[in-house]
Amino acid sequence: MEEDPRTASLVIGGTGMLAAATRWLAQRSRVTILVARRASGFQIGGARLRPVDADWSQGSFPDEVTAALAEAGPIGTALLWLHQPEPVLAWLLPRLRGARIVLILGSRDGRPGLPDPVEALATVRLGSVAAAHGRRWLTHAEISAGAVAALQDGASRVVGELTPLP
């Protein structure tokens, strides 16, 4: 993906396992709105970052997020790790018209592809990897690499292998 440096990007929940993907996207954007519990403590060298501290478990969207989106202008790309995506997406999708959206879903998330239908939305399902003594969880680098690949080509994918639910 060659991001247009005149557009903004949005990342929700990208300060932990997706930190490398957040940095990658921010380097390719005019400004990156980063929404996370501890967004203000996240550092991106050389990129313009607009951190918004928010706890999505409250089920409400802070006015700061709305203000940051309005201030940033058109969002070209969004990277979203949402544990309960339905209410956030219902509020957010009208504000992301025309954006490439990548939604990260955990290995136990039974949603086949969410929501339905949304143009330009790719899902990245996270699985596990075979190891010498069973299976292991994905590393932060593997998770970020899968997210970056989806940001680049807009295609849904599975990172690792999905195991059947018990």
NORJO-V562109 format. One record per run of one state. SS is the DSSP state (@ for helix, = for strand, . for the rest). FROM is the first residue (numbers start at 0). TO is the last residue. If there is no record, write none. Layout:
ss:SS from:FROM to:TO
ss:SS from:FROM to:TO
This chain:
ss:. from:0 to:6
ss:= from:7 to:11
ss:. from:12 to:17
ss:@ from:18 to:25
ss:. from:26 to:29
ss:= from:30 to:35
ss:. from:36 to:37
ss:@ from:38 to:40
ss:. from:41 to:47
ss:= from:48 to:52
ss:. from:53 to:54
ss:@ from:55 to:57
ss:. from:58 to:61
ss:@ from:62 to:71
ss:. from:72 to:73
ss:= from:74 to:80
ss:. from:81 to:83
ss:@ from:84 to:95
ss:. from:96 to:98
ss:= from:99 to:104
ss:. from:105 to:119
ss:= from:120 to:125
ss:. from:126 to:126
ss:= from:127 to:130
ss:. from:131 to:132
ss:= from:133 to:136
ss:. from:137 to:138
ss:@ from:139 to:152
ss:. from:153 to:155
ss:= from:156 to:158
ss:. from:159 to:159
ss:= from:160 to:160
ss:. from:161 to:165
